[in-house]
Amino acid sequence: MAKLSAAGAAVQARRYGDDSAVPQVGRAVAGDGSGAVYAFGDFGGTVSFGGAPLTSAGSLDLFLVKLTP
């Protein structure tokens, strides 16, 4: 996930997921008027978005995360 300035310059970036061979894929991203960003995707294994790690209950599970400024 990357935050860009109005001019398109990188302000900050953060990686979510790990280096496992199990796919961890973002499928859609949207923002709202308050600056929050919502990301949707699927993952296998374990993934963390800054809180407690989430562990997949099977082959692939879905995630929907809200990231606030």
N, C-alpha and C positions, 0 to 999 in steps of 0.2 A: 504494500500500500504506500503511495507517495502523495505528498501534499505539494502542489505547485503554486507559485505566485501568479498574480494576474498576468504577468509577462511570460509565464511558462517556465520560469526557473524553478529548480528543485528547492524546496524549503526544508523538507524532512522526508525520510523514508523508513519503513519498518517492514521486516519480513515476518510472516506468520507461518507456522508449520515446522517441519524438520527435514532432515536429509534422508529419510527412509525411502525405500523403493515403492512404498504404498502411495498411490496418488492423493494429493491434497490440492484441490482445484477450485479457484474462485470462478463463478459463473456469471455473476451480475453485481454491479455496484451502483448505488444511488445516494444522493445527498438530500438534505432538507434545508429549510430556511435558517435553522439555528446553527448550521455548520456540522451537524452530525452526519456520519457516513454509514450506510448500511451495506453489508456485503453478504452474498449468498453463495453457497457452493457445496462441495462434497469432500469428504475426507475418509481415509482409512487410518488405522493405527491411532496415534495420539496427536492432538493439536492444541495449542494454547493461544488465546487472544489477549493475554495479559492477566487473566485470572487463573483459576484452577484448571489444570489440563482436562480436556475432554477425550475420552477413549471410545473408539468406535465399537458398537455392539455387534458388528458383523462385518461383511465385506466392505461396504461403504455406507456412511451416514451423512446426513445433510447438516449444514450449519446456516444460521442467520445471526449475524452479529451487528451490534450498533456500536460504532466507535465515536466518541465525543471529543470535541476539541479541548 
